[in-house]
Amino acid sequence: MGSYSSHLSKIEDLQGIIQETGFTKAHICRLYDRFEELDKNNKGTLSREDFQRIGELAVNPLGDRIINAFFPNEKQTLDFRSFIRILACFRPTAKDKTADPNAPEPINSRTNKLRFAFQLYDLDGDGKISREELIQVLRMMLEAQVTDDQLESITDRTIQEADLDGDGAISFEEFRKSLENINLEHKMSIRFLQ
């Protein structure tokens, strides 16, 4: 119990973080533990290198893309609040709450989960997934499982199906529409926090 209280006392604006992210005090304490484990030099911030030491990211073909998503706009370090805000995107959504139409969109909304996924494909950050970007990401994900011809075919078919305005690229809205029947709650939620 002492460690729990000690962690919570170190976190600035705890109530604001709870309200913003939807995490409980217990979740925040667990995430603070993880943050401190990653912060090997006790700087109070994390760098890309800190994330590169995470084994699961090191072996993930999209590991570098995931790490980059934590550091938008060429940001070099990440404080605890920024860290937990990004992880809040992966918090499961509450099924029993009635949404207030005047409330701001929660961090863990379907739209924000899709925005996170979209930026993994939009390598140059121009708001579109080009054919070249899609090939590059699919190549990372599929590695040697498909031939170059198969990869080209998958890419062309994906763009043909998703590109509603015919510009040869996939916008966020086209990406969102193409994934409207996918269960993101299952695929983009951290279950260990429940």
N, C-alpha and C positions, 0 to 999 in steps of 0.2 A: 504494500500500500504506500510506503514511503517513496518508492521510485515513481509510482504513478503521480503522486502529488508533486514531487520534485520536478518531473517532466512538465506537468501542466503549468507550474509556476514560471518556467522558463519561456513559455510561449506568449508572445505579445498578442493582444487582442483576441484571446481565446474565444470569447463569445462571438465576435465578428467572424472568425473562421468557422465556427459551428454553424452560424446562420448562413454564411456564404456557400459552404461546401455540403452541408447536411450530414457531415460526419459527427458521431457521438464523441464524448470526451475519451472513451476507451479506444475508439478507432484512432483518434488524433494521437493519443499516447503511443499506440503501437506504431503508427507512421513516424512519430518523432524518434522512437527507438531505431527504426530502419534508417531514417535520415542520419542519425548520429553514427550508425554502423558504416554508412557510406562515406561520411565525412571523416576520413582517416586522419587528417591533419588538424581536426578541431577548429576549422576556420569559420564555421557557422554558415558555410555555403558549399554547394556541390559544383564540380566542374564536369565537363564531358568525360574526362579521364576517370572520375569517380564512378560514373555510370558504366564505362567500358570494363570495369572490374566485376560487374555483375555477370555471373556465369551464363545465365539464361539469355542475356542480351548478346554476349560474346559469340554464342553459337547460333543465334537467330539470324537468318539471312537478311532480315530487315532491321537488325539491331542498330546500325548507324542511323537509319531513318527514324527509328523510334527515339533514339537519343537526341537527334536534331529537333524533334518535336518538343522536347523539354526546354530547348534553347532557341526560342523564336527571335527573329531580328538580330541575328549574330550575337546574341547575349552570351557572355562568357561564364557567368556563374548563376546559381539558382539558390535563393534563400528558402527557408522552410515553408513560408506562406505560398510562394510560387510553386514549390514542389507539391504541396498538398492540394492546391487548386487544380493542377493538371491531373493528379490522381483522382480527384473528385469527379472528373469526367467519366471515370470507370465505376463509380458507385452505382449499385443497382438502383433502379427507380422504384419508388414506393407505388404499389398497386392499389392501395386502399385510400389514398388521399384524393380528395376532390381538388382539382386545380383552380386556383383563383385566377380569373382571366386578367386581372390587373397586376398580378405578381410578375416579376421579371422571370425570364426563362431560366430554369435551374441549370447548373453547370453540367449535370449528368443527363440532360435531355437527349433525345434521339438525334436532334439536329447537331448538338455539340459533339456527340460521339461520331457522327458522320463527318463533321469538320475535321476532327482529329485524324480519322482514316483517310480523308481526302488529301490532307497535307503530306501523308506518307507517299502518295503517288505524284503529287504536284511538286516535282523535284526543284523546279526553278522558282516556285512561289508566285507564278503569274495568274493564278486563279483558274487555270485550265490544265487538264491532263492531256498532253500531246501523245501522239503515236509513239514517239521515241521514249518518252517518260514511261509509258505503259510497258513497252518492251523491256526497258531497263529494270523496272520493278518486278515484272513477271519472271525475267531471267534470274534475278536474285532469289525469288521465291521458289522457282521450279528447278533451278540449277540444271543438272544433267538429265533430268527426267524427261525432257522433250527435246526434239531436234529444233534447229533454227527455223526450218520450214513450218513445223507445228506451232512454234512460238509466234511466228508472223501470222499464221492463220488464226490463232486464238486472239491475238491483238486486233487484227482487222475485223473479226466477228464481234468482238467486244465493243469497239468503237462504232461499228455499223449499228449495233443494237442500242447503244446508249446516246449517241450523238444525234439529238433530236433536231438541232438547227442546221445540221449539215456542214459545220465549219471544220470538220476533221479532228476535233478535240472534244473533251468531255468537261463541261463546266460543273461547278458544284451542284447546281440545280438538276442537271442531267444525271450526275452521280447519285444524288439523293433519290431521284425518281427511279433510277434503275435498281436501287436497293430497297425500295419501299416494302417489298414482301420478305425481306431478310430479317430474322430475329436477332437484332443487334444486342438486345438485353442479354441473351445467352452468350454471344460472341465477344462482347465488349464490356464485361462487368468483372470486377474483382470479387471473387466469392469468399476469399479468406477473411474478409471483414465482417461477415455475417455471424 
